[in-house]
Structures are given as structure tokens and as C-alpha cells.
Amino acid sequence: MMHSLPAPGQPARYCAAWLLPVTSPPVEDGAVLVVDGRIAAVGPRSAVPLPDDAVDIDLGHAAILPGLVNVHAHPDLAVLRGALEDLPFHTWIFELRRMKAAVQYATADWRDAARWSCAEAAAAGITTLAATEDSDATLHALRDAGMRGIAYREVFAPDPGAAATALAGLQHHVTAMRVLENDLVRVGVSPHAPYSVSDALFTAVAGYARDEDLPIAVHTAESEAEQQLVTHGDGFFASSLRARGIEVAARGTSTVDILQRTGILELAPLLIHCVRVTPLDITRMADAGARVAHCPVANARLGHGIAPVMELLDAGITVGLGSDSVASNNRMDILEEARVAQLMQRAVLLAQSALPAQTLLRLATIDGARALGLDHRVGSLEVGKDADICVVDFDAVHSNPVFEPLGTLFMSAQGTDVTMTMVRGRVIYSHGTHRTQDINALRARIDGLGEMVRATARERSVTRG
């Protein structure tokens, strides 16, 4: 159902067959009133007023819900979608780094790639996006797209002797990025992972983040290769580091053990993946207030395994959903992540009731917002919160008939069924139209960048041959 949009700053009442507030039960024939970018009223259509100067928008057979939250992505890797298929993780990450270096993109190219990811996210109902990357690309892209998020600047240095230099570089980049922070976008830091960051650098970044009040994110307990490095000082990552002249030894009982010893854990970090956390790790994480970014599709596609989500939730740990990069996942679809998360937990636990739809709704919205420290502003449809909203159409053949809306949302609907995405009252996507980006001009640039990747891959193939 097409509809006219309100003029900038004009109050609007949005109505639909279903309203999913998250913190209260679903409402049939519901409405939400948006005034000055915030939610002014929410509930049954009959109970939500229509001010004289407001426009009344009927969204039809659809669900209105909070904007979806993607707690972990690498938006600047959009151009590598499909370029690194069917590789073991240690080969995949090596090829990723080699490909990034080989294509020789300019700064503007990485920013365009991140803009493309933001366009994909908006079209899938994602209003908040957390990025980890070694550039400022997503910071610029989020601002340009009018989206909300955190840009975690990555830092790398597995050699302890390089920790001071790496920290100085991180501080330089973060200082420049923070000038661009606004009410929607914040900067954080990300000491990448234990196979790319020494204990000395973890300690230094922890001190920096504490002093500057910076949110922090770390790839944690993701793979078998990481576990072998941390606990035994062997495996592929250990061999690779020794080949570079870096001494390697066992560093702890787990990655979480390292993070606790180096002061990272006490900062309540966002821990990405957590596929291989132990019961002791989970206790430590819960005690420290750490949050988890669960990326079920990427974890499966790279052969890492299935994170113990039910154990994390039972321990009281906040868990949000992430897509990871499209170089590992190929799509940025939080509705799909939620569906896959449920299916995997039920399969591995032999439990048909694990992660019910109401829990999935929280993971995709309010708990994702809480994992990023934003739940006081977004993640639920409540009076006074920012109007970050998405609309999912239930008219498609694959979504009908609708028995109840939550089951339809996660077991039938898809990200492509999103018809409207709004950030703080501003519609950024509606019925196939991106309202904050020139998508056709951007597509042409992305096509050119993609050809550079294909040319690089062909050259690599010839060299190997």
C-alpha cells in the first residue's frame, strides 16, 4: 500500500493491522503518533489521538515495530560480497586482508561501500548499526544516511613491542572521528581479536577507553584457530605470528580470561561471536556486565559453530543480533538472523521452545539497543522515546494467512518485506525508495568497485595457475 509521507516536522499518526511495542503485548489495529521526532502516543488506533495539524497514514496489513538493531557489521566490506566463498576461516581472513590491500581503493571508495551497506540496512528495517572497521567509512555513511549507530575504530598489533605505536595511531584516528559525532552517531574503539592484538595492546586500549569514556567491542571466542592460539600457543594463527618473528605462547584459559586480565572485561564491552565461551567465561561475562553480539549466519557459514545463546541469556547477559560483514554472510537481514538463531538453538538443544518469537523480537530491538547502550532512546515503542520505527508488510503470499504477528514476523516475513524505515521521525526508506541517498549514482560507483575486486581475483587466479 503506497501512502504519502508527512512534510518535514509535521506530526503523523501511523496505523497498521498490528503494532509491536516490544515492552508490552502486540496490539491489533494499532497506531503510533510521532511528533518532533519522538513517540507521543502509542496503542490501539482508537486510543491514539490525531492532532489537527497531523497527517493520518494507514499502512494497511502490516506490522509497526521499533527499528531493527544490527549490533555487529563491517559495512565497508560491501564490495567483497561473494568474493571469499567456501574458505576455512584462517584462509578467509588472510584472503580478506590481501584483497583489501590489493584493490587499492581510495578513502572515498570505502565510504561508498559503507553507504551501500547503509542502504541495504535501511531497506531491511535496520535503523541502528554498529560497525567495527579500520577506517572512518561507516561514521561518514551513517551521518549521510541519517541512521543511528556506533563506529568502533579497530586497532591491530599482535607484537607487544608495537603496542605503544598502535595506541598512538588509534588515538589519532579516534580524535579526528569524534569531531564528526552527532546526536545519532558515536565513536568507539575495537581492539580487534587476540590473534591480532597483544595483551599489552589490550591493556593500553582498556586504559584509553576508560579515560575517554569510549564504548569498546572485541571479536571474542570466535573460532577453533583462535582457541588454539590462546590456550596452547599453537595452530594456524600461532604459526603465522611466528613466521613474522613474533613470539607466541599460551596466554590464558580462554579469550575471556585474557580480556579480564587486561582490563577490557571490566568496561562491560560488546563481545562479538562468543561461539566458544565456557561456563566460567559466561560467569565472568555476566559479573562484568559484558554484552554479546550474536551472528548466527556468519558463524555457520565460516564453520565456527553455534554460540550458547540460551546459556548466555540464562546468565542474564544482554544479547543482540548482528549480521557480521557481507563478505562472510552475504546479506544484512536481522529478521533472517533471528529466524536462524532460533532454528540453530532448537536443533542443537533438541528443544522446540528455545528462543520463542517474543524473545526474538527483543533480541532484534530492545536488547540490541541495550547491548549498545542505547535502550533509553530506542528499541521499543514507548512514549518519549525517539521515533526509530520500521514497517513490515504482511501482504506477501509467504506471510499469509497471519495467525499471530510475532510468528509471522520471524518465521514467514523477510527483510525484503520492509516497506518503511524511520529514524527519529525522519523516513529514510519507503517502498523501494531511499530518501537520504542517490541510490542510482551510488550503485554505479559500487559496480565499478566490484569490477576492481573481480579483476584482482582474476589476477590472483592466474598467478596461482
Secondary structure, 3 states (H helix, E strand, C coil): CCCCCCCCCCCEEEEEEEECCCCCCCEEEEEEEEECCEEEEEEEHHHCCCCCCCEEEECCCEEEEECEEEEEECHHHHHHCCCCCCCCHHHHHHHHHHHHHHHCCCHHHHHHHHHHHHHHHHHCCEEEEEEEECCCHHHHHHHHHCCEEEEEEEECECCHHHHHHHHHHHHHHHHHHHCCCCCCEEEEEEECCCCCECHHHHHHHHHHHHHHCCCEEEEECCCHHHHHHHHHCCCHHHHHHHHCCCCCCCCCCCHHHHHHHCCCHHHCCEEEECCCCCHHHHHHHHHHCCEEEECHHHHHHCCCCCCCHHHHHHCCCCEEECCCCCCCCCCCCHHHHHHHHHHHHHHHHCCCCCCCHHHHHHHHCHHHHHHCCCCCCCCCCCCCCECCEEEEECCCHHHCCCCCHHHHHHHCCCHHHEEEEEECCEEEEECCEECCCCHHHHHHHHHHHHHHHHHHHHHHHHHHC
